[in-house]
C-alpha cells in the first residue's frame, strides 16, 4: 500500500496523519514500544514467470528464483488466491534498502506534510501524549528507518525487501508478508486514494485489514518452520529491533504499530467466522474505525459510529477530525492503568475533535458519545481523573449527551 499525501485542507484522524508520509511497511512488531496497551477482542506458477530479483551470480539467482517461487506458492495456498501476474521482487542489502527508503520518503514528502507533522505534534502535546520540543517528522524518520523491513509499491507492482540473503528467516518471512500485499493488490486493489479524502478513520481501518491479513499469512509461514528456524527468526528480529532508536516517542510508535498489532486478530476472526470468503469480502467493505479493528465482532455486526456534532473552536482552527477509540485509549492511559483505560474507552460510539491556536498555545476540544449509558458513566469517570491531572483541561456535558473535554498546552 502507498499512503497518499495529507494537506492542510483535508481533515484527518491522527493515526492516518502519522502514516501519511510513507509507503506501506512491514514493521518490526513491538519495536520502540515500551508498554503496548492496545488489546483486542480475541477470536501456482513456474519460477520462470517471475519478475526478477536483485543483482546476483547466476547460481545465486537460480537458488533465489526457486525459493521465491516456493514462497509464492505458500502465499497462494495460505491465502486461497492465485497470482494473476508476475511480481517483481527486489532484495537489497541493508544500506541500499535504507537509502532507497529514505529517497522514497523524501520524494513523497511535500511542504504540506512537513507542516502537518508540526500540527500533529502540537495537538499531541496539548493532550499530554507528547513532550514539548519533539520533532515529529524526524522522530518518524528514525522509526521508519530502523523498523521498516520491506514495502510493496502497487503502482510499480514491485516489492522491496531489506536483506538479500534468503537463508535468513527474517528475509523470507518479510518476503511472504509483501507477497501477500502483492496478491491483495492484484485481487482487491490496495491503492485507494478516496479513503484519504474522508475525515474519519477509514484509511486506518483499511490498513489494519491489509496489514492484518499479511501478518496473519506471515505467521502461518513461520509456524511451518522448525523450532530452530523459529528461534533464529526471533534472534534476527531482535537484532533488527535494536536498530530502532530508543528515544522514539511511545505515542508515535503506538500509532504506527497499531495496524500490525491488532490487524492479525481482526483478520483471523473474520476467517474463523466466515472463512476466506468473509476475509475477501472485507476488502470490498472494509472496517472504517479503530473500534472495528479492536472489536471484530462489532465490524461483523455492522456497528457503525454514531454521528457527532463537531465541537466549537475558540480561535483560528488548525485541525479537526476523528479521534477514535485508539487515541482515546492512549490518552486515558497517560493517567489510568492500561486495563482501566481499555475498559473506559471500549464504549466509544463516535467523536469529533477540533484544534485551534490560543495566545501561542494549541487547544484541542473533543466531543465523544458512547454506546450505552453505562459506557458513558465509565468514560466520564475516567475523563474526570484525566482532567484532574491536566493543568488546563476542562470537562463538560453537552445537551445532546456528548461529553466534551478540552486541553491546552
C-alpha positions in Angstrom: 0.0 0.0 0.0 1.0 3.6 -0.5 -0.4 6.3 1.6 -1.5 9.5 -0.1 -0.2 12.9 0.8 -2.1 14.8 3.5 -2.8 18.5 3.0 -4.0 21.2 5.5 -7.3 21.5 3.8 -8.1 17.8 4.5 -9.1 16.8 8.0 -7.6 13.6 9.2 -7.7 11.2 12.1 -4.4 11.0 13.9 -3.2 7.5 13.0 -3.7 8.3 9.3 -1.7 11.5 9.7 1.2 9.6 11.2 1.3 7.2 8.3 0.6 9.6 5.5 4.2 10.5 4.5 5.5 7.0 3.9 4.9 3.9 1.7 3.4 0.8 3.1 5.6 -1.1 5.5 6.3 -4.3 7.3 7.1 -3.1 10.8 9.2 -4.9 13.4 6.3 -5.6 15.9 7.0 -4.1 19.2 9.9 -2.0 18.1 10.3 1.2 20.0 7.2 0.5 22.0 7.8 0.4 25.8 4.4 -0.8 27.1 1.9 -1.7 24.5 -1.5 -1.0 25.9 -3.6 -1.9 22.9 -5.6 -5.2 23.3 -8.1 -6.8 21.0 -11.2 -9.0 21.3 -9.9 -12.5 20.7 -11.1 -14.9 18.4 0.6 -21.9 -8.9 3.1 -20.6 -11.2 6.5 -21.6 -12.7 9.5 -19.8 -11.3 10.5 -18.5 -14.8 7.4 -16.4 -14.9 8.5 -14.2 -12.0 9.6 -10.6 -12.4 13.1 -10.9 -11.1 15.3 -10.3 -8.1 18.2 -8.1 -7.2 21.8 -8.5 -8.5 23.3 -11.9 -8.0 25.5 -14.5 -9.7 23.7 -16.9 -12.0 23.9 -19.7 -9.3 22.6 -17.4 -6.6 19.9 -16.1 -9.0 18.7 -19.7 -9.7 18.5 -20.5 -6.0 16.6 -17.3 -5.2 14.2 -17.9 -8.1 13.4 -21.3 -6.6 13.0 -20.0 -3.1 10.8 -17.1 -4.1 8.7 -19.4 -6.3 8.2 -21.7 -3.2 7.2 -18.7 -1.1 4.8 -17.5 -3.8 3.1 -20.9 -3.8 2.9 -20.9 0.0 1.2 -17.4 -0.1 -1.3 -18.6 -2.7 -2.2 -21.7 -0.7 -2.4 -19.9 2.6 -4.5 -17.0 1.2 -6.7 -19.1 -1.1 -5.9 -16.9 -4.1 -3.7 -17.2 -7.2 -1.3 -14.5 -8.5 -2.7 -13.0 -11.7 0.6 -11.8 -13.0 4.3 -11.8 -12.1 5.5 -9.6 -9.2 9.0 -8.0 -9.4 10.9 -8.8 -6.2 13.9 -6.7 -5.3 16.1 -7.9 -2.4 18.5 -5.2 -1.2 21.4 -5.2 1.4 20.5 -3.1 4.4 22.4 0.0 3.4 20.9 0.1 -0.1 17.4 -0.6 1.2 17.7 2.2 3.7 18.9 4.6 1.0 16.0 3.7 -1.2 13.5 4.0 1.6 14.9 7.4 2.6 14.8 8.5 -1.0 11.2 7.3 -1.4 10.1 9.2 1.7 11.8 12.3 0.6 10.3 12.1 -2.8 6.8 11.6 -1.5 7.0 14.3 1.3 5.5 17.7 0.5 5.7 21.0 2.3 2.2 20.3 3.4 3.3 17.0 5.0 6.0 18.9 6.9 3.5 21.4 8.2 1.1 18.7 9.1 3.7 16.9 11.2 4.2 20.1 13.2 0.4 20.4 13.7 0.2 16.8 14.8 3.0 17.4 17.3 1.2 20.4 18.8 -2.1 18.5 19.1 -0.4 15.6 20.8 1.4 17.9 23.2 -1.9 19.7 24.1 -3.4 16.3 25.0 -0.4 15.3 27.2 0.6 12.5 24.8 3.9 14.0 23.6 6.6 16.1 25.3 7.2 19.6 24.0 10.1 20.1 21.7 9.7 16.8 19.9 10.3 17.0 16.1 7.6 14.6 14.9 9.0 14.4 11.3 12.5 13.5 12.5 11.1 11.0 15.1 9.1 9.2 12.4 12.0 9.1 10.1 14.1 7.4 12.8 11.3 4.9 13.5 10.7 4.0 9.9 14.4 3.9 9.0 15.1 1.3 11.7 11.8 -0.6 11.7 10.8 -1.0 8.1 11.6 -4.4 6.7 10.0 -4.2 3.3 7.3 -2.5 1.2 5.2 -3.1 -1.8 4.5 -0.5 -4.4 1.2 -1.2 -6.2 1.9 1.5 -8.8 5.1 -0.4 -9.9 3.8 -3.8 -9.0 7.1 -4.3 -7.3 8.2 -5.2 -3.7 11.4 -4.3 -1.9 12.8 -6.4 1.0 15.5 -5.3 3.5 18.1 -8.1 3.1 19.4 -10.1 0.2 20.1 -13.4 1.9 17.1 -15.7 1.7 18.8 -18.1 4.1 17.7 -15.7 6.8 14.3 -16.4 8.3 13.5 -12.7 8.7 14.1 -12.1 5.0 11.9 -15.0 3.9 9.1 -14.0 6.3 9.2 -10.4 5.2 9.0 -11.6 1.6 5.9 -13.7 2.5 4.4 -10.6 4.0 5.0 -8.4 1.0 4.0 -11.1 -1.5 0.6 -11.2 0.4 0.3 -7.5 -0.3 1.0 -8.0 -4.0 -1.6 -10.8 -4.1 -4.1 -8.5 -2.3 -3.4 -5.7 -4.8 -4.0 -8.0 -7.8 -7.4 -9.1 -6.5 -8.7 -6.2 -4.4 -6.7 -3.0 -5.3 -4.7 -1.6 -2.5 -4.2 2.0 -3.8 -7.4 3.7 -2.6 -6.8 7.5 -2.6 -10.5 8.1 -1.9 -10.0 6.9 1.6 -7.6 9.8 2.2 -10.4 12.2 1.2 -12.5 11.1 4.1 -12.4 12.8 7.5 -12.8 9.6 9.6 -10.7 6.6 10.4 -11.5 4.7 7.1 -7.9 4.7 5.9 -6.6 3.3 9.2 -9.3 0.7 9.2 -8.3 -0.5 5.7 -4.7 -0.5 6.6 -5.5 -2.7 9.6 -7.3 -5.1 7.3 -4.5 -5.3 4.7 -1.6 -5.5 7.2 -3.5 -7.9 9.5 -4.0 -10.2 6.6 -0.3 -10.0 5.6 0.9 -10.6 9.2 -1.5 -13.5 9.5 -0.1 -15.2 6.4 3.5 -14.4 7.6 2.7 -16.0 10.9 1.3 -19.1 9.2 4.6 -19.4 7.3 6.7 -19.1 10.5 4.6 -21.9 12.0 5.7 -24.3 9.2 9.4 -23.8 10.2 11.4 -25.9 12.6 11.8 -24.8 16.2 15.5 -24.0 15.4 14.5 -21.8 12.5 11.8 -20.1 14.5 14.4 -19.3 17.2 16.7 -18.0 14.6 14.0 -15.7 13.3 13.4 -14.4 16.7 17.1 -13.6 17.1 17.1 -11.8 13.7 14.0 -9.8 14.7 15.6 -8.8 18.0 18.7 -7.6 16.2 16.6 -5.5 13.8 14.5 -4.1 16.7 17.8 -2.9 18.3 18.3 -0.6 15.4 15.2 1.4 16.2 16.0 4.4 18.3 15.0 4.1 21.9 14.2 7.8 22.0 11.2 7.5 19.6 8.2 8.8 21.4 6.0 6.0 22.5 2.7 7.5 21.2 4.2 7.7 17.7 5.4 4.1 17.9 1.9 3.1 19.2 0.1 4.7 16.3 2.5 3.2 13.7 2.5 -0.3 15.1 -1.3 -0.4 15.8 -2.5 -1.9 12.4 0.2 -4.6 12.6 -0.6 -5.3 16.2 -4.4 -5.7 16.1 -4.8 -6.5 12.4 -3.9 -10.2 12.6 -6.5 -10.8 15.3 -9.1 -8.9 13.2 -8.3 -10.9 10.1 -8.2 -14.2 12.0 -11.6 -13.6 13.5 -13.1 -13.0 10.0 -11.6 -16.2 8.7 -12.8 -18.1 11.8 -16.3 -16.8 11.4 -16.7 -17.0 7.7 -13.6 -18.5 6.1 -11.5 -16.9 3.4 -14.6 -15.6 1.6 -15.5 -13.4 4.6 -12.0 -12.0 4.6 -12.1 -11.4 0.9 -15.5 -9.6 1.3 -14.0 -7.2 3.9 -11.8 -5.8 1.1 -14.9 -4.7 -0.6 -16.5 -3.3 2.6 -13.5 -2.7 4.9 -13.5 -1.6 8.6 -13.8 2.1 9.0 -12.8 2.7 12.6 -10.1 1.6 15.1 -13.1 0.3 17.1 -13.7 -2.2 14.3 -10.1 -3.4 14.4 -10.1 -3.6 18.2 -13.5 -5.4 18.4 -14.0 -7.5 15.2 -17.5 -8.6 16.4 -18.7 -5.0 16.1 -17.4 -5.0 12.5 -19.2 -8.3 11.8 -22.4 -6.8 13.4 -22.1 -3.7 11.2 -21.8 -1.5 14.2 -21.1 1.9 12.7 -20.0 5.0 14.6 -22.7 7.5 15.7 -22.9 10.9 14.1 -21.4 13.6 16.5 -21.8 17.4 16.0 -18.4 18.9 15.9 -17.4 21.0 18.9 -16.7 24.7 18.5 -13.2 26.2 18.4 -12.3 29.3 20.5 -9.8 30.6 18.0 -8.4 30.1 14.5 -8.9 26.4 13.6 -5.7 24.5 12.7 -7.0 20.9 12.7 -10.2 18.8 13.0 -11.3 15.2 12.6 -12.0 12.0 14.4 -10.0 10.9 17.5 -11.3 7.3 17.6 -11.2 4.6 20.2 -7.4 4.1 19.9 -6.3 7.6 20.6 -8.9 7.9 23.4 -7.4 4.8 25.0 -3.9 6.1 24.6 -4.9 9.4 26.1 -6.6 7.9 29.2 -3.6 5.5 29.7 -1.4 8.5 30.5 -3.2 8.8 33.9 -5.1 5.5 34.3 -3.8 1.9 34.2 -3.9 0.3 30.8 -6.7 -2.0 31.9 -8.8 0.8 33.2 -8.1 2.9 30.1 -9.2 -0.1 27.9 -12.4 -0.6 29.8 -13.3 3.1 29.8 -12.7 3.6 26.1 -14.3 0.4 24.9 -17.8 2.0 25.0 -16.7 4.6 22.4 -19.5 5.3 20.0 -18.2 8.2 17.9 -16.5 11.6 18.3 -15.3 14.7 16.6 -12.4 17.0 17.7 -11.2 20.4 16.7 -7.9 22.2 17.4 -7.1 25.9 17.4 -4.5 28.4 18.4 -4.9 30.5 21.5 -2.3 33.0 22.8 0.6 31.0 21.4 -0.8 27.7 22.7 -2.6 24.8 21.0 -6.0 23.8 22.3 -8.0 20.7 21.5 -11.6 20.1 22.2 -13.3 16.7 21.6 -16.9 15.7 21.8 -17.5 12.0 22.3 -20.6 9.8 22.6 -20.8 6.2 23.9 -22.9 3.2 23.1 -24.8 2.9 26.3 -25.5 5.0 29.5 -23.3 2.6 31.5 -20.5 3.2 29.0 -21.0 7.0 29.4 -20.6 6.8 33.1 -17.5 4.7 32.9 -15.9 7.0 30.3 -16.9 10.2 32.2 -15.4 8.9 35.4 -12.2 8.1 33.6 -12.1 11.6 32.0 -12.6 13.2 35.4 -9.4 11.6 36.6 -7.6 12.5 33.3 -8.7 16.2 33.5 -7.6 16.4 37.2 -4.0 15.6 36.1 -4.0 18.1 33.2 -3.3 21.7 34.4 -5.7 23.3 31.9 -8.1 20.6 31.0 -11.9 21.0 31.3 -14.7 18.6 31.1 -18.3 19.4 30.2 -21.6 17.7 29.3 -23.4 18.8 26.2 -27.1 19.0 25.9 -27.1 16.3 23.1 -25.5 13.8 25.5 -21.9 14.1 24.2 -19.1 14.5 26.7 -16.6 17.2 25.8 -13.1 17.7 27.1 -10.7 20.5 26.3 -7.0 20.7 26.9 -4.4 23.3 26.0 -0.6 23.5 26.0 
